[in-house]
Amino acid sequence: MFLRYQINRLMWNGLDALFPPTCPGCGEFAVRWCEACQQAVEVISDPVCEVCGMPLEKSGRCLACLNARPHFDAMRSWAVFNGTLRDALHTLKYKRNFGLGISLAEQIHRDFGKFPWPVDALVPIPLSRGRQAQRGYNQVMLVAVPLADSMNLPTLPSALCRMRETRTQVGLNAHERRQNVQQIFQADSRLVRGRRILLMDDVITTGATIADAARALREAGASAVYAFSIARAPLEH
């Protein structure tokens, strides 16, 4: 898997030479994501909730995790969903930029180093069948695959499926978000039973989607579920 990661890096470096990319943050020519835009990313650092990763004023657990333990063992987000990172994730979502996905995976791996959890496989949050068919790809996979390869982990895109279409989460409050994604995922026990899963999404707000996915993985026999998102967005009221 690590060898595949290195081969893909070389391939995309070659394609960049033939078809120069532009930075999604500032438009600089011949770079996938320029150094200035990378440096502008607001990486989330401690103190955060030891369970859900929400930024806090001091270490410990947030009120929500004190009141009810989520189905995942722990969750962390790399950075705040704003500025140049938001531009990069929008480019991934709508322009299928594989090279940018590799660059994001490289920076996440540099900033996190080795993830602090003992995991056996990476499972990306799937799109609904309708959105997958409409878009033709799952943008989370563009970062998940090179990130997993760099960690020498298998990626299991078929481990989870969405059982029904849902409304977009944009514009919903926290309660509406939880209701919207309740019991929407089902996991394949043949793929996850006994495994320690790294569950990955691109952006979380309340964490409702990733929490329901963790529930499905646990019910299918995963021995542990650790959740990770590229970005964390504030809930708009």
mmCIF file of the C-alpha atoms, coordinates in Angstrom:
data_MODEL
# 
_entry.id   MODEL 
# 
loop_
_atom_site.group_PDB 
_atom_site.id 
_atom_site.type_symbol 
_atom_site.label_atom_id 
_atom_site.label_alt_id 
_atom_site.label_comp_id 
_atom_site.label_asym_id 
_atom_site.label_entity_id 
_atom_site.label_seq_id 
_atom_site.pdbx_PDB_ins_code 
_atom_site.Cartn_x 
_atom_site.Cartn_y 
_atom_site.Cartn_z 
_atom_site.occupancy 
_atom_site.B_iso_or_equiv 
_atom_site.pdbx_formal_charge 
_atom_site.auth_seq_id 
_atom_site.auth_comp_id 
_atom_site.auth_asym_id 
_atom_site.auth_atom_id 
_atom_site.pdbx_PDB_model_num 
ATOM 1   C CA . MET A 1 1   ? 0.000   0.000  0.000   1.00 0.00 ? 1   MET A CA 1 
ATOM 2   C CA . PHE A 1 2   ? 2.845   2.387  0.800   1.00 0.00 ? 2   PHE A CA 1 
ATOM 3   C CA . LEU A 1 3   ? 4.426   1.420  -2.530  1.00 0.00 ? 3   LEU A CA 1 
ATOM 4   C CA . ARG A 1 4   ? 1.154   2.267  -4.310  1.00 0.00 ? 4   ARG A CA 1 
ATOM 5   C CA . TYR A 1 5   ? 1.193   5.649  -2.552  1.00 0.00 ? 5   TYR A CA 1 
ATOM 6   C CA . GLN A 1 6   ? 4.710   6.372  -3.840  1.00 0.00 ? 6   GLN A CA 1 
ATOM 7   C CA . ILE A 1 7   ? 3.786   5.276  -7.373  1.00 0.00 ? 7   ILE A CA 1 
ATOM 8   C CA . ASN A 1 8   ? 0.695   7.508  -7.375  1.00 0.00 ? 8   ASN A CA 1 
ATOM 9   C CA . ARG A 1 9   ? 2.758   10.460 -6.144  1.00 0.00 ? 9   ARG A CA 1 
ATOM 10  C CA . LEU A 1 10  ? 5.228   10.010 -8.989  1.00 0.00 ? 10  LEU A CA 1 
ATOM 11  C CA . MET A 1 11  ? 2.427   9.621  -11.524 1.00 0.00 ? 11  MET A CA 1 
ATOM 12  C CA . TRP A 1 12  ? 0.692   12.816 -10.440 1.00 0.00 ? 12  TRP A CA 1 
ATOM 13  C CA . ASN A 1 13  ? 3.977   14.720 -10.341 1.00 0.00 ? 13  ASN A CA 1 
ATOM 14  C CA . GLY A 1 14  ? 4.423   13.704 -13.974 1.00 0.00 ? 14  GLY A CA 1 
ATOM 15  C CA . LEU A 1 15  ? 0.888   14.774 -14.885 1.00 0.00 ? 15  LEU A CA 1 
ATOM 16  C CA . ASP A 1 16  ? 1.457   18.110 -13.136 1.00 0.00 ? 16  ASP A CA 1 
ATOM 17  C CA . ALA A 1 17  ? 4.438   18.695 -15.431 1.00 0.00 ? 17  ALA A CA 1 
ATOM 18  C CA . LEU A 1 18  ? 2.328   17.983 -18.522 1.00 0.00 ? 18  LEU A CA 1 
ATOM 19  C CA . PHE A 1 19  ? -0.844  19.740 -17.355 1.00 0.00 ? 19  PHE A CA 1 
ATOM 20  C CA . PRO A 1 20  ? 0.134   22.345 -14.752 1.00 0.00 ? 20  PRO A CA 1 
ATOM 21  C CA . PRO A 1 21  ? -2.477  22.760 -11.994 1.00 0.00 ? 21  PRO A CA 1 
ATOM 22  C CA . THR A 1 22  ? -3.519  25.970 -10.265 1.00 0.00 ? 22  THR A CA 1 
ATOM 23  C CA . CYS A 1 23  ? -3.776  26.513 -6.518  1.00 0.00 ? 23  CYS A CA 1 
ATOM 24  C CA . PRO A 1 24  ? -7.455  26.372 -5.419  1.00 0.00 ? 24  PRO A CA 1 
ATOM 25  C CA . GLY A 1 25  ? -6.844  29.033 -2.782  1.00 0.00 ? 25  GLY A CA 1 
ATOM 26  C CA . CYS A 1 26  ? -5.129  31.831 -4.708  1.00 0.00 ? 26  CYS A CA 1 
ATOM 27  C CA . GLY A 1 27  ? -4.905  30.657 -8.321  1.00 0.00 ? 27  GLY A CA 1 
ATOM 28  C CA . GLU A 1 28  ? -1.096  30.456 -8.421  1.00 0.00 ? 28  GLU A CA 1 
ATOM 29  C CA . PHE A 1 29  ? -0.049  28.641 -11.576 1.00 0.00 ? 29  PHE A CA 1 
ATOM 30  C CA . ALA A 1 30  ? 1.775   25.272 -11.638 1.00 0.00 ? 30  ALA A CA 1 
ATOM 31  C CA . VAL A 1 31  ? 1.175   24.289 -8.009  1.00 0.00 ? 31  VAL A CA 1 
ATOM 32  C CA . ARG A 1 32  ? -1.535  22.010 -6.629  1.00 0.00 ? 32  ARG A CA 1 
ATOM 33  C CA . TRP A 1 33  ? -1.768  23.958 -3.390  1.00 0.00 ? 33  TRP A CA 1 
ATOM 34  C CA . CYS A 1 34  ? 0.728   26.735 -2.757  1.00 0.00 ? 34  CYS A CA 1 
ATOM 35  C CA . GLU A 1 35  ? 2.861   27.017 0.371   1.00 0.00 ? 35  GLU A CA 1 
ATOM 36  C CA . ALA A 1 36  ? 1.173   30.252 1.474   1.00 0.00 ? 36  ALA A CA 1 
ATOM 37  C CA . CYS A 1 37  ? -2.307  28.702 1.286   1.00 0.00 ? 37  CYS A CA 1 
ATOM 38  C CA . GLN A 1 38  ? -1.109  25.618 3.153   1.00 0.00 ? 38  GLN A CA 1 
ATOM 39  C CA . GLN A 1 39  ? 0.375   27.801 5.880   1.00 0.00 ? 39  GLN A CA 1 
ATOM 40  C CA . ALA A 1 40  ? -2.932  29.677 6.162   1.00 0.00 ? 40  ALA A CA 1 
ATOM 41  C CA . VAL A 1 41  ? -4.770  26.512 7.262   1.00 0.00 ? 41  VAL A CA 1 
ATOM 42  C CA . GLU A 1 42  ? -6.003  26.894 10.844  1.00 0.00 ? 42  GLU A CA 1 
ATOM 43  C CA . VAL A 1 43  ? -4.956  23.563 12.353  1.00 0.00 ? 43  VAL A CA 1 
ATOM 44  C CA . ILE A 1 44  ? -7.011  22.551 15.408  1.00 0.00 ? 44  ILE A CA 1 
ATOM 45  C CA . SER A 1 45  ? -4.748  22.048 18.413  1.00 0.00 ? 45  SER A CA 1 
ATOM 46  C CA . ASP A 1 46  ? -5.277  21.154 22.069  1.00 0.00 ? 46  ASP A CA 1 
ATOM 47  C CA . PRO A 1 47  ? -7.181  21.638 24.256  1.00 0.00 ? 47  PRO A CA 1 
ATOM 48  C CA . VAL A 1 48  ? -10.041 19.686 22.683  1.00 0.00 ? 48  VAL A CA 1 
ATOM 49  C CA . CYS A 1 49  ? -12.671 17.325 24.058  1.00 0.00 ? 49  CYS A CA 1 
ATOM 50  C CA . GLU A 1 50  ? -10.901 14.014 24.649  1.00 0.00 ? 50  GLU A CA 1 
ATOM 51  C CA . VAL A 1 51  ? -13.835 12.173 23.048  1.00 0.00 ? 51  VAL A CA 1 
ATOM 52  C CA . CYS A 1 52  ? -15.317 14.219 20.178  1.00 0.00 ? 52  CYS A CA 1 
ATOM 53  C CA . GLY A 1 53  ? -12.420 16.602 19.524  1.00 0.00 ? 53  GLY A CA 1 
ATOM 54  C CA . MET A 1 54  ? -14.450 19.802 19.938  1.00 0.00 ? 54  MET A CA 1 
ATOM 55  C CA . PRO A 1 55  ? -12.166 22.751 20.798  1.00 0.00 ? 55  PRO A CA 1 
ATOM 56  C CA . LEU A 1 56  ? -12.383 23.616 24.513  1.00 0.00 ? 56  LEU A CA 1 
ATOM 57  C CA . GLU A 1 57  ? -10.885 26.166 26.860  1.00 0.00 ? 57  GLU A CA 1 
ATOM 58  C CA . LYS A 1 58  ? -9.246  23.393 28.915  1.00 0.00 ? 58  LYS A CA 1 
ATOM 59  C CA . SER A 1 59  ? -8.660  19.658 28.577  1.00 0.00 ? 59  SER A CA 1 
ATOM 60  C CA . GLY A 1 60  ? -11.431 17.210 29.452  1.00 0.00 ? 60  GLY A CA 1 
ATOM 61  C CA . ARG A 1 61  ? -14.798 16.320 27.978  1.00 0.00 ? 61  ARG A CA 1 
ATOM 62  C CA . CYS A 1 62  ? -17.414 18.617 26.508  1.00 0.00 ? 62  CYS A CA 1 
ATOM 63  C CA . LEU A 1 63  ? -20.898 18.715 28.031  1.00 0.00 ? 63  LEU A CA 1 
ATOM 64  C CA . ALA A 1 64  ? -22.412 16.597 25.253  1.00 0.00 ? 64  ALA A CA 1 
ATOM 65  C CA . CYS A 1 65  ? -19.877 13.783 25.745  1.00 0.00 ? 65  CYS A CA 1 
ATOM 66  C CA . LEU A 1 66  ? -20.317 13.930 29.525  1.00 0.00 ? 66  LEU A CA 1 
ATOM 67  C CA . ASN A 1 67  ? -24.062 13.451 29.071  1.00 0.00 ? 67  ASN A CA 1 
ATOM 68  C CA . ALA A 1 68  ? -23.926 10.696 26.420  1.00 0.00 ? 68  ALA A CA 1 
ATOM 69  C CA . ARG A 1 69  ? -20.930 8.732  25.177  1.00 0.00 ? 69  ARG A CA 1 
ATOM 70  C CA . PRO A 1 70  ? -20.847 8.556  21.342  1.00 0.00 ? 70  PRO A CA 1 
ATOM 71  C CA . HIS A 1 71  ? -20.489 5.269  19.467  1.00 0.00 ? 71  HIS A CA 1 
ATOM 72  C CA . PHE A 1 72  ? -16.937 6.164  18.418  1.00 0.00 ? 72  PHE A CA 1 
ATOM 73  C CA . ASP A 1 73  ? -14.022 5.791  20.823  1.00 0.00 ? 73  ASP A CA 1 
ATOM 74  C CA . ALA A 1 74  ? -12.531 9.165  19.928  1.00 0.00 ? 74  ALA A CA 1 
ATOM 75  C CA . MET A 1 75  ? -12.709 11.753 17.154  1.00 0.00 ? 75  MET A CA 1 
ATOM 76  C CA . ARG A 1 76  ? -10.360 14.441 15.906  1.00 0.00 ? 76  ARG A CA 1 
ATOM 77  C CA . SER A 1 77  ? -10.466 17.027 13.115  1.00 0.00 ? 77  SER A CA 1 
ATOM 78  C CA . TRP A 1 78  ? -7.420  18.363 11.339  1.00 0.00 ? 78  TRP A CA 1 
ATOM 79  C CA . ALA A 1 79  ? -8.366  22.007 10.782  1.00 0.00 ? 79  ALA A CA 1 
ATOM 80  C CA . VAL A 1 80  ? -11.093 24.652 10.781  1.00 0.00 ? 80  VAL A CA 1 
ATOM 81  C CA . PHE A 1 81  ? -13.343 24.724 7.711   1.00 0.00 ? 81  PHE A CA 1 
ATOM 82  C CA . ASN A 1 82  ? -12.555 28.204 6.436   1.00 0.00 ? 82  ASN A CA 1 
ATOM 83  C CA . GLY A 1 83  ? -10.346 30.151 4.048   1.00 0.00 ? 83  GLY A CA 1 
ATOM 84  C CA . THR A 1 84  ? -7.947  28.206 1.865   1.00 0.00 ? 84  THR A CA 1 
ATOM 85  C CA . LEU A 1 85  ? -8.958  24.805 3.253   1.00 0.00 ? 85  LEU A CA 1 
ATOM 86  C CA . ARG A 1 86  ? -12.592 25.467 2.373   1.00 0.00 ? 86  ARG A CA 1 
ATOM 87  C CA . ASP A 1 87  ? -11.478 26.413 -1.156  1.00 0.00 ? 87  ASP A CA 1 
ATOM 88  C CA . ALA A 1 88  ? -9.440  23.209 -1.425  1.00 0.00 ? 88  ALA A CA 1 
ATOM 89  C CA . LEU A 1 89  ? -12.290 20.987 -0.216  1.00 0.00 ? 89  LEU A CA 1 
ATOM 90  C CA . HIS A 1 90  ? -14.744 22.646 -2.609  1.00 0.00 ? 90  HIS A CA 1 
ATOM 91  C CA . THR A 1 91  ? -12.295 21.941 -5.448  1.00 0.00 ? 91  THR A CA 1 
ATOM 92  C CA . LEU A 1 92  ? -12.105 18.296 -4.383  1.00 0.00 ? 92  LEU A CA 1 
ATOM 93  C CA . LYS A 1 93  ? -15.875 18.054 -4.161  1.00 0.00 ? 93  LYS A CA 1 
ATOM 94  C CA . TYR A 1 94  ? -16.758 19.557 -7.516  1.00 0.00 ? 94  TYR A CA 1 
ATOM 95  C CA . LYS A 1 95  ? -13.652 19.159 -9.717  1.00 0.00 ? 95  LYS A CA 1 
ATOM 96  C CA . ARG A 1 96  ? -12.380 15.655 -8.856  1.00 0.00 ? 96  ARG A CA 1 
ATOM 97  C CA . ASN A 1 97  ? -8.817  16.849 -8.288  1.00 0.00 ? 97  ASN A CA 1 
ATOM 98  C CA . PHE A 1 98  ? -6.822  13.678 -7.503  1.00 0.00 ? 98  PHE A CA 1 
ATOM 99  C CA . GLY A 1 99  ? -3.511  15.522 -7.233  1.00 0.00 ? 99  GLY A CA 1 
ATOM 100 C CA . LEU A 1 100 ? -4.921  17.923 -4.658  1.00 0.00 ? 100 LEU A CA 1 
ATOM 101 C CA . GLY A 1 101 ? -6.191  14.926 -2.673  1.00 0.00 ? 101 GLY A CA 1 
ATOM 102 C CA . ILE A 1 102 ? -2.639  13.579 -2.481  1.00 0.00 ? 102 ILE A CA 1 
ATOM 103 C CA . SER A 1 103 ? -1.317  16.989 -1.359  1.00 0.00 ? 103 SER A CA 1 
ATOM 104 C CA . LEU A 1 104 ? -3.959  17.209 1.377   1.00 0.00 ? 104 LEU A CA 1 
ATOM 105 C CA . ALA A 1 105 ? -3.150  13.681 2.548   1.00 0.00 ? 105 ALA A CA 1 
ATOM 106 C CA . GLU A 1 106 ? 0.558   14.556 2.712   1.00 0.00 ? 106 GLU A CA 1 
ATOM 107 C CA . GLN A 1 107 ? -0.042  17.652 4.826   1.00 0.00 ? 107 GLN A CA 1 
ATOM 108 C CA . ILE A 1 108 ? -2.460  15.847 7.158   1.00 0.00 ? 108 ILE A CA 1 
ATOM 109 C CA . HIS A 1 109 ? 0.092   13.079 7.622   1.00 0.00 ? 109 HIS A CA 1 
ATOM 110 C CA . ARG A 1 110 ? 2.835   15.612 8.355   1.00 0.00 ? 110 ARG A CA 1 
ATOM 111 C CA . ASP A 1 111 ? 0.753   17.513 10.907  1.00 0.00 ? 111 ASP A CA 1 
ATOM 112 C CA . PHE A 1 112 ? -0.670  14.463 12.676  1.00 0.00 ? 112 PHE A CA 1 
ATOM 113 C CA . GLY A 1 113 ? 2.412   12.308 12.325  1.00 0.00 ? 113 GLY A CA 1 
ATOM 114 C CA . LYS A 1 114 ? 1.268   8.843  13.275  1.00 0.00 ? 114 LYS A CA 1 
ATOM 115 C CA . PHE A 1 115 ? -2.386  8.816  14.325  1.00 0.00 ? 115 PHE A CA 1 
ATOM 116 C CA . PRO A 1 116 ? -2.554  8.183  18.096  1.00 0.00 ? 116 PRO A CA 1 
ATOM 117 C CA . TRP A 1 117 ? -4.908  5.220  17.689  1.00 0.00 ? 117 TRP A CA 1 
ATOM 118 C CA . PRO A 1 118 ? -4.257  1.531  16.972  1.00 0.00 ? 118 PRO A CA 1 
ATOM 119 C CA . VAL A 1 119 ? -6.217  1.049  13.734  1.00 0.00 ? 119 VAL A CA 1 
ATOM 120 C CA . ASP A 1 120 ? -6.383  -1.763 11.158  1.00 0.00 ? 120 ASP A CA 1 
ATOM 121 C CA . ALA A 1 121 ? -8.308  -0.183 8.263   1.00 0.00 ? 121 ALA A CA 1 
ATOM 122 C CA . LEU A 1 122 ? -9.711  3.113  7.000   1.00 0.00 ? 122 LEU A CA 1 
ATOM 123 C CA . VAL A 1 123 ? -13.418 3.421  6.138   1.00 0.00 ? 123 VAL A CA 1 
ATOM 124 C CA . PRO A 1 124 ? -14.594 6.574  4.298   1.00 0.00 ? 124 PRO A CA 1 
ATOM 125 C CA . ILE A 1 125 ? -18.095 7.959  4.844   1.00 0.00 ? 125 ILE A CA 1 
ATOM 126 C CA . PRO A 1 126 ? -20.030 7.002  1.692   1.00 0.00 ? 126 PRO A CA 1 
ATOM 127 C CA . LEU A 1 127 ? -22.270 9.220  -0.396  1.00 0.00 ? 127 LEU A CA 1 
ATOM 128 C CA . SER A 1 128 ? -25.849 8.220  -1.043  1.00 0.00 ? 128 SER A CA 1 
ATOM 129 C CA . ARG A 1 129 ? -26.358 6.195  -4.219  1.00 0.00 ? 129 ARG A CA 1 
ATOM 130 C CA . GLY A 1 130 ? -28.046 9.178  -5.874  1.00 0.00 ? 130 GLY A CA 1 
ATOM 131 C CA . ARG A 1 131 ? -25.248 11.627 -5.100  1.00 0.00 ? 131 ARG A CA 1 
ATOM 132 C CA . GLN A 1 132 ? -22.592 9.080  -6.041  1.00 0.00 ? 132 GLN A CA 1 
ATOM 133 C CA . ALA A 1 133 ? -24.274 8.507  -9.410  1.00 0.00 ? 133 ALA A CA 1 
ATOM 134 C CA . GLN A 1 134 ? -24.718 12.238 -10.007 1.00 0.00 ? 134 GLN A CA 1 
ATOM 135 C CA . ARG A 1 135 ? -21.154 13.214 -9.099  1.00 0.00 ? 135 ARG A CA 1 
ATOM 136 C CA . GLY A 1 136 ? -19.426 10.040 -10.248 1.00 0.00 ? 136 GLY A CA 1 
ATOM 137 C CA . TYR A 1 137 ? -17.064 9.845  -7.280  1.00 0.00 ? 137 TYR A CA 1 
ATOM 138 C CA . ASN A 1 138 ? -16.824 10.293 -3.501  1.00 0.00 ? 138 ASN A CA 1 
ATOM 139 C CA . GLN A 1 139 ? -14.591 13.260 -2.692  1.00 0.00 ? 139 GLN A CA 1 
ATOM 140 C CA . VAL A 1 140 ? -13.606 11.772 0.688   1.00 0.00 ? 140 VAL A CA 1 
ATOM 141 C CA . MET A 1 141 ? -11.916 8.912  -1.181  1.00 0.00 ? 141 MET A CA 1 
ATOM 142 C CA . LEU A 1 142 ? -9.583  11.363 -2.951  1.00 0.00 ? 142 LEU A CA 1 
ATOM 143 C CA . VAL A 1 143 ? -7.861  12.031 0.385   1.00 0.00 ? 143 VAL A CA 1 
ATOM 144 C CA . ALA A 1 144 ? -8.684  8.792  2.220   1.00 0.00 ? 144 ALA A CA 1 
ATOM 145 C CA . VAL A 1 145 ? -6.901  6.468  -0.232  1.00 0.00 ? 145 VAL A CA 1 
ATOM 146 C CA . PRO A 1 146 ? -3.520  8.281  -0.306  1.00 0.00 ? 146 PRO A CA 1 
ATOM 147 C CA . LEU A 1 147 ? -3.727  8.896  3.458   1.00 0.00 ? 147 LEU A CA 1 
ATOM 148 C CA . ALA A 1 148 ? -4.405  5.204  4.155   1.00 0.00 ? 148 ALA A CA 1 
ATOM 149 C CA . ASP A 1 149 ? -1.667  4.166  1.726   1.00 0.00 ? 149 ASP A CA 1 
ATOM 150 C CA . SER A 1 150 ? 0.839   6.445  3.469   1.00 0.00 ? 150 SER A CA 1 
ATOM 151 C CA . MET A 1 151 ? -0.110  4.759  6.779   1.00 0.00 ? 151 MET A CA 1 
ATOM 152 C CA . ASN A 1 152 ? 0.064   1.283  5.174   1.00 0.00 ? 152 ASN A CA 1 
ATOM 153 C CA . LEU A 1 153 ? -3.623  0.673  5.905   1.00 0.00 ? 153 LEU A CA 1 
ATOM 154 C CA . PRO A 1 154 ? -6.258  -0.901 3.647   1.00 0.00 ? 154 PRO A CA 1 
ATOM 155 C CA . THR A 1 155 ? -9.140  1.315  2.541   1.00 0.00 ? 155 THR A CA 1 
ATOM 156 C CA . LEU A 1 156 ? -12.593 -0.310 2.779   1.00 0.00 ? 156 LEU A CA 1 
ATOM 157 C CA . PRO A 1 157 ? -14.991 1.771  0.637   1.00 0.00 ? 157 PRO A CA 1 
ATOM 158 C CA . SER A 1 158 ? -17.635 -0.996 0.659   1.00 0.00 ? 158 SER A CA 1 
ATOM 159 C CA . ALA A 1 159 ? -17.719 -1.406 4.438   1.00 0.00 ? 159 ALA A CA 1 
ATOM 160 C CA . LEU A 1 160 ? -20.492 1.184  4.846   1.00 0.00 ? 160 LEU A CA 1 
ATOM 161 C CA . CYS A 1 161 ? -23.543 2.044  2.781   1.00 0.00 ? 161 CYS A CA 1 
ATOM 162 C CA . ARG A 1 162 ? -26.281 4.641  3.112   1.00 0.00 ? 162 ARG A CA 1 
ATOM 163 C CA . MET A 1 163 ? -29.688 3.007  3.298   1.00 0.00 ? 163 MET A CA 1 
ATOM 164 C CA . ARG A 1 164 ? -31.689 6.032  2.149   1.00 0.00 ? 164 ARG A CA 1 
ATOM 165 C CA . GLU A 1 165 ? -31.384 9.515  0.691   1.00 0.00 ? 165 GLU A CA 1 
ATOM 166 C CA . THR A 1 166 ? -31.305 12.413 3.153   1.00 0.00 ? 166 THR A CA 1 
ATOM 167 C CA . ARG A 1 167 ? -31.780 16.156 2.986   1.00 0.00 ? 167 ARG A CA 1 
ATOM 168 C CA . THR A 1 168 ? -28.641 18.227 2.798   1.00 0.00 ? 168 THR A CA 1 
ATOM 169 C CA . GLN A 1 169 ? -27.357 19.098 6.276   1.00 0.00 ? 169 GLN A CA 1 
ATOM 170 C CA . VAL A 1 170 ? -26.700 22.704 5.227   1.00 0.00 ? 170 VAL A CA 1 
ATOM 171 C CA . GLY A 1 171 ? -29.007 25.092 7.080   1.00 0.00 ? 171 GLY A CA 1 
ATOM 172 C CA . LEU A 1 172 ? -30.209 22.549 9.659   1.00 0.00 ? 172 LEU A CA 1 
ATOM 173 C CA . ASN A 1 173 ? -29.778 23.077 13.390  1.00 0.00 ? 173 ASN A CA 1 
ATOM 174 C CA . ALA A 1 174 ? -28.116 20.482 15.630  1.00 0.00 ? 174 ALA A CA 1 
ATOM 175 C CA . HIS A 1 175 ? -31.360 18.627 16.458  1.00 0.00 ? 175 HIS A CA 1 
ATOM 176 C CA . GLU A 1 176 ? -32.467 18.571 12.810  1.00 0.00 ? 176 GLU A CA 1 
ATOM 177 C CA . ARG A 1 177 ? -29.068 17.270 11.734  1.00 0.00 ? 177 ARG A CA 1 
ATOM 178 C CA . ARG A 1 178 ? -29.246 14.363 14.177  1.00 0.00 ? 178 ARG A CA 1 
ATOM 179 C CA . GLN A 1 179 ? -32.776 13.478 13.069  1.00 0.00 ? 179 GLN A CA 1 
ATOM 180 C CA . ASN A 1 180 ? -31.848 13.741 9.391   1.00 0.00 ? 180 ASN A CA 1 
ATOM 181 C CA . VAL A 1 181 ? -29.083 11.122 9.594   1.00 0.00 ? 181 VAL A CA 1 
ATOM 182 C CA . GLN A 1 182 ? -30.541 8.793  12.220  1.00 0.00 ? 182 GLN A CA 1 
ATOM 183 C CA . GLN A 1 183 ? -30.180 5.095  11.340  1.00 0.00 ? 183 GLN A CA 1 
ATOM 184 C CA . ILE A 1 184 ? -29.093 5.796  7.750   1.00 0.00 ? 184 ILE A CA 1 
ATOM 185 C CA . PHE A 1 185 ? -25.963 3.615  7.658   1.00 0.00 ? 185 PHE A CA 1 
ATOM 186 C CA . GLN A 1 186 ? -25.447 -0.120 7.497   1.00 0.00 ? 186 GLN A CA 1 
ATOM 187 C CA . ALA A 1 187 ? -22.049 -1.814 7.756   1.00 0.00 ? 187 ALA A CA 1 
ATOM 188 C CA . ASP A 1 188 ? -20.801 -5.084 6.267   1.00 0.00 ? 188 ASP A CA 1 
ATOM 189 C CA . SER A 1 189 ? -19.840 -7.331 9.176   1.00 0.00 ? 189 SER A CA 1 
ATOM 190 C CA . ARG A 1 190 ? -17.700 -9.489 6.863   1.00 0.00 ? 190 ARG A CA 1 
ATOM 191 C CA . LEU A 1 191 ? -15.368 -6.524 6.354   1.00 0.00 ? 191 LEU A CA 1 
ATOM 192 C CA . VAL A 1 192 ? -15.338 -4.876 9.786   1.00 0.00 ? 192 VAL A CA 1 
ATOM 193 C CA . ARG A 1 193 ? -15.911 -7.563 12.431  1.00 0.00 ? 193 ARG A CA 1 
ATOM 194 C CA . GLY A 1 194 ? -13.064 -7.561 14.933  1.00 0.00 ? 194 GLY A CA 1 
ATOM 195 C CA . ARG A 1 195 ? -11.300 -4.671 13.227  1.00 0.00 ? 195 ARG A CA 1 
ATOM 196 C CA . ARG A 1 196 ? -10.245 -1.324 14.678  1.00 0.00 ? 196 ARG A CA 1 
ATOM 197 C CA . ILE A 1 197 ? -11.616 1.183  12.197  1.00 0.00 ? 197 ILE A CA 1 
ATOM 198 C CA . LEU A 1 198 ? -10.459 4.684  11.297  1.00 0.00 ? 198 LEU A CA 1 
ATOM 199 C CA . LEU A 1 199 ? -13.673 6.322  10.039  1.00 0.00 ? 199 LEU A CA 1 
ATOM 200 C CA . MET A 1 200 ? -13.121 9.380  7.842   1.00 0.00 ? 200 MET A CA 1 
ATOM 201 C CA . ASP A 1 201 ? -15.220 12.264 6.522   1.00 0.00 ? 201 ASP A CA 1 
ATOM 202 C CA . ASP A 1 202 ? -14.313 15.532 4.828   1.00 0.00 ? 202 ASP A CA 1 
ATOM 203 C CA . VAL A 1 203 ? -16.214 18.062 6.970   1.00 0.00 ? 203 VAL A CA 1 
ATOM 204 C CA . ILE A 1 204 ? -18.115 17.691 10.241  1.00 0.00 ? 204 ILE A CA 1 
ATOM 205 C CA . THR A 1 205 ? -20.289 20.224 12.025  1.00 0.00 ? 205 THR A CA 1 
ATOM 206 C CA . THR A 1 206 ? -22.205 18.503 14.823  1.00 0.00 ? 206 THR A CA 1 
ATOM 207 C CA . GLY A 1 207 ? -20.703 15.088 14.083  1.00 0.00 ? 207 GLY A CA 1 
ATOM 208 C CA . ALA A 1 208 ? -24.177 13.563 13.616  1.00 0.00 ? 208 ALA A CA 1 
ATOM 209 C CA . THR A 1 209 ? -23.325 11.792 10.348  1.00 0.00 ? 209 THR A CA 1 
ATOM 210 C CA . ILE A 1 210 ? -20.077 10.290 11.574  1.00 0.00 ? 210 ILE A CA 1 
ATOM 211 C CA . ALA A 1 211 ? -21.730 9.257  14.859  1.00 0.00 ? 211 ALA A CA 1 
ATOM 212 C CA . ASP A 1 212 ? -24.399 7.241  13.036  1.00 0.00 ? 212 ASP A CA 1 
ATOM 213 C CA . ALA A 1 213 ? -21.748 5.638  10.834  1.00 0.00 ? 213 ALA A CA 1 
ATOM 214 C CA . ALA A 1 214 ? -19.826 4.670  13.977  1.00 0.00 ? 214 ALA A CA 1 
ATOM 215 C CA . ARG A 1 215 ? -23.008 3.124  15.379  1.00 0.00 ? 215 ARG A CA 1 
ATOM 216 C CA . ALA A 1 216 ? -23.396 0.960  12.272  1.00 0.00 ? 216 ALA A CA 1 
ATOM 217 C CA . LEU A 1 217 ? -19.767 -0.169 12.418  1.00 0.00 ? 217 LEU A CA 1 
ATOM 218 C CA . ARG A 1 218 ? -20.080 -1.086 16.088  1.00 0.00 ? 218 ARG A CA 1 
ATOM 219 C CA . GLU A 1 219 ? -23.281 -3.020 15.465  1.00 0.00 ? 219 GLU A CA 1 
ATOM 220 C CA . ALA A 1 220 ? -21.508 -4.915 12.669  1.00 0.00 ? 220 ALA A CA 1 
ATOM 221 C CA . GLY A 1 221 ? -18.806 -6.042 15.084  1.00 0.00 ? 221 GLY A CA 1 
ATOM 222 C CA . ALA A 1 222 ? -15.987 -3.488 14.787  1.00 0.00 ? 222 ALA A CA 1 
ATOM 223 C CA . SER A 1 223 ? -13.883 -3.769 17.937  1.00 0.00 ? 223 SER A CA 1 
ATOM 224 C CA . ALA A 1 224 ? -13.108 -0.038 17.973  1.00 0.00 ? 224 ALA A CA 1 
ATOM 225 C CA . VAL A 1 225 ? -14.072 3.005  15.910  1.00 0.00 ? 225 VAL A CA 1 
ATOM 226 C CA . TYR A 1 226 ? -11.938 6.146  15.783  1.00 0.00 ? 226 TYR A CA 1 
ATOM 227 C CA . ALA A 1 227 ? -13.286 9.034  13.723  1.00 0.00 ? 227 ALA A CA 1 
ATOM 228 C CA . PHE A 1 228 ? -11.396 11.682 11.775  1.00 0.00 ? 228 PHE A CA 1 
ATOM 229 C CA . SER A 1 229 ? -12.453 14.616 9.622   1.00 0.00 ? 229 SER A CA 1 
ATOM 230 C CA . ILE A 1 230 ? -10.340 16.831 7.425   1.00 0.00 ? 230 ILE A CA 1 
ATOM 231 C CA . ALA A 1 231 ? -12.189 19.929 8.636   1.00 0.00 ? 231 ALA A CA 1 
ATOM 232 C CA . ARG A 1 232 ? -14.570 21.034 11.356  1.00 0.00 ? 232 ARG A CA 1 
ATOM 233 C CA . ALA A 1 233 ? -17.179 23.702 10.614  1.00 0.00 ? 233 ALA A CA 1 
ATOM 234 C CA . PRO A 1 234 ? -18.995 25.854 13.167  1.00 0.00 ? 234 PRO A CA 1 
ATOM 235 C CA . LEU A 1 235 ? -22.754 25.298 13.362  1.00 0.00 ? 235 LEU A CA 1 
ATOM 236 C CA . GLU A 1 236 ? -24.572 28.253 11.808  1.00 0.00 ? 236 GLU A CA 1 
ATOM 237 C CA . HIS A 1 237 ? -27.564 29.455 13.789  1.00 0.00 ? 237 HIS A CA 1 
# 
